[in-house]
Amino acid sequence: MNKLSSVVWNLSAGVMKAFAFVVVFINLDFATSAKAENPAELNDLEIAHVAYSADNIDIKYAHLALALSDNPDVRAFAQTMIRDHEAVNKAALELLDKLGAQAQDNFLSQTLNKNSEKIITDLAALRGAEFDRAYAANELAYHKAVNELVEHSFIPNIENEEVRALFKQGLEIFKVHEGHAEMMVKKLK
């Protein structure tokens, strides 16, 4: 396995590890657990914090891409990530303000933030085409994992209709991101 393959594997594995427990927890019986760490059991304010954290993480990845990549396609994708994720976070904060609520930190947002630190460190060590391919692979894996979580664990369990509507809008945008990331991965091979 060459250096790039190893880094891409580690990045993709790191992103997927952040969500691997989702499948495990969804299939476990929580009847004996006082407080299960199951994404489907998070309340709306905890879900909002996970989404806000996930958006901020992708914004960080995009800023790193702008700092390290000379590839016009990668840079354009990164600028799109910043624009779209900042817009969704702004809408989420405005909705929380309207509802008089504040997002609540939780196990999942903490796990995402912790795992992103290693991914950023690994990406920052790369340059040129190696960075571009690793960034694209990470973006594809990240959007697949987050979109799966939002669609199957969050949206069905959100109680507030306005919050659910915002998540549905965000999911539409982020599925487009996933498609763009997939095209970018193919183009950079």
N, C-alpha and C positions, 0 to 999 in steps of 0.2 A: 504494500500500500504506500503510495507516494505521500509527500507532506500535505498536499492539498486534499487528497482523499481522506487522509487522517483527520485534518482540521474540519472538513465538511462533515465527516461522520461524527466527530465529537460535538460540533455545533448542533447538528440535527438531533443527535442523541440527547444533548442537554436540553433543548427545547422540548423534545418529546418526553423526557423524564419529568419535566415540570407538570405534564399532564397525564403521565402514565398512571398515576394513582387514581385518576378520575375513573377509568374503566374498572379498576380494582374496587374502589369504594362504591361505585354504582351497583356492583354485583354482590356486595357484602350485605349481610343482615345486620342492621344497626340497633336491633331491639335491645341488646344488652349494653349498648354504649350510651353514656349520659350525654355526651356531646360529640357526635360523629363529625369527622372532617370530610364532609361530602359536599362537593360543589352544588349539588342539587338541593341541599338543605340550607344554603346561605339565604339570608333575608335580602330584601331589595337593596338596602344600604350597603351590605357587604358585597353584593354583586356589583353595585356601582363602583365600589373601591377597586375591585378586581379589574373592571373594564378601564377605569381611569389609569390604574397602574400599567395595564397592558398597552394602552395607548402611549403613555409616557416612555415605556421601554422601547417601543418601535420608533418613537421620535428620537431617542438616543441613538439607536442603530442608524437611523437616517443621517443624523448629524455626523456620525463617524464616517459614513459613506461619503458625505460631502467633503469631509476633511481629507480622505485618503484616496478617493477614486478620481481618475481623469476620464473615465468612460462616460460619454454623454448620456447613454441610456440608463446607466446606474445612477448617475446624478439626477436625471429627470425623475426616475422612480423615487429616489430619496426625497426630492422636493415635494413630490405628490404625497408621500407618507407623512411628511411634516405638516403640510397644508391640511390634509384630510383628518389626521388624528388630532391635531390641535382644534379643528372645527368641531369634531365630535365631543372632545373634552369640554370645550366651551359650552356647547349645548347641554351637556350633562350637568355642568356646574350651575348653569342658569336654571335648569329644571329643579335641581336640588334646592337652590335658593328659593325658587317659587314655592316649593313644598315645605320650606322651613326645616330642611333635613341636612344631615352631614353624612358623607360616606364613612363607612366603618372598616378599619383595617381588619384583616383576618389571615388565616393560615395560607390561603391561596395567593393573595396579593403579596404576602411576605415571601412565599416560595418563588413566585415569578421574579420579584426583584432580586432575590439572592441568586437565582440561576442566571439572570441576565448579566450580572457582574462578570462571571466567568466567560460568557459568550462575548462580551465586549472586550475583555482582555485577549481572548483568542483571536478575534477579528482584528484588533489593533496591532497584532504582531505580523499581519500579512500586508503585502503590497502588490500593486499592479493587478494583473489578471487573476492571481491567486486570491486577492482580497475580493475582487468583483464576483468571482464564482462562489466563494464562501458566503459573502453577503447575500447573494441571490438565493442560494440554497437555504440559508437561515431564514430569510423572509418567507420563502415558500413553506417551510416546515412550521414556522411561527404562525402564519396566517391559517394554515390548515388546522393546527391544534386549537387556536383561539376560536376560529369559526365553528369548529365542532363543539367546543365547550359552550359557546354562546347559543348555538342553535338547539342543542339537545339537553343541556343542563340548566341554562339560565332562563331563556325565553319561556319555556313551559312552566317555570316556577316563580316568575316575577308576578307579584300581586298587584302592583299599581299599574293601571292601564297606560298612563303617560310614560312611565319608565319602560314598560314593555314595548311601546311604539318606538321610543328612541332606540332601543336595542335592535328592533327589527330594521330600522333605517340604517343603523350602523352596520349590521350584518350584511345588508345589500352592498354597501360601500366596500366592506372588507372582503367580500367574495370576489369583487372586481379586482381588488389588490392581489388576492390569491392567484387569480388568472394571469395578471400582469407578471407576478413573480414567477409563475410557471413558464411563461413565454421567455422571461429574462434568463432563467436557468437553461432552457434549451438553446437560446441564442449564444450564451457564453461558453457552452461546451466546446 
